[in-house]
Amino acid sequence: MKLKYQMEVMNIDDFPIAVPVDCGDEFRGVLHMNGTTQDILKCLESDVTEEEIVASLQQEYDATEEQLRHSVRKVVDILRENKLLTE
């Protein structure tokens, strides 16, 4: 899976957000993020599996595999619901 559109990441009042670029009418809105979400989106710029994302996050975060997998699934589910992923 990977992102269907390039994401423009920016901070507004110190809150990170992502906006899909060139998605036409398919998505209108922003994604509110934290650091973990930003790292997940970075991984999704390439075609990766959930396991590969979790492995990448394990190198960056002091968290259990289960915690990271939960975070990845939560973000991926939101992206799927909004049709922002290609499978």
N, C-alpha and C positions, 0 to 999 in steps of 0.2 A: 504494500500500500504506500501511497505517497500523496502529498498535497496536490490537489487539482489546480490550484492557482498559487502564484507567488503571494506571500504575505508581507505586507509593509508593517513593521513593528515600530511603535513609537510610544513615548510617554506623554501622558496628559495629566498634569497635576501630580506627578510622581507615580502614576498608575500605568503600568504597561498594558498596551492594547495591540491587537493585530487586526489589520484590515486587508481582506483579499483584494488583489489587484486584477483588473480586467475580467471580472466575473459577470459583467452585465447585470441582468435582473435576477440572476440565480441566487444571490445572497446580498441582502442589504442590512448591514449592521457591522458591529465590531465584536471581537473576542476579547474579553477581559482576562488578563493572565497574571501568573506569578512566574518566578524564575524557572520552576520545573516545567510549566507549560511552554515557556520560551524554548527550553532545551528539547522538549518533545517535538515542537514545530520544526526546529533546526534539523532533527533527525529525519523528519518527514519530507524534507526537501529532496531526499533520495528515496528510491524504492526500498523499503525496509519492512521487516516483520515486527510484530509486537515484542518478540523475544530479543531482537537486536536493539530495539529502543531501550528495553529494560537493562540489558547488558551495558549499554552506553551510559545510562543514568547511574548504574552501580559504581562506575568509575568516578563520578562527580559528587555523589551524595552519600551521606552516612545514614542509610535507611535500609530496611530489610527488602528483600526481593518482593515480598508480598505487598509492602507499602508502595513500592515503585510500580509494580504491576497494576495495582488499584488506580494509581494516578494516571498511568498510560491509558488504561481502559476508559477511564472517565473522560479524558481529553479526546480519545479516538471516537468514543460514542457521540460526543457533541459534534465533532467534525463530520461524522457519518450522517447524523440527523440533519445537518445543514448542507449536505451534499458537497462537502469541501475536500473529499478524499477520492482517489481512484484506487480501485482494488485490483 
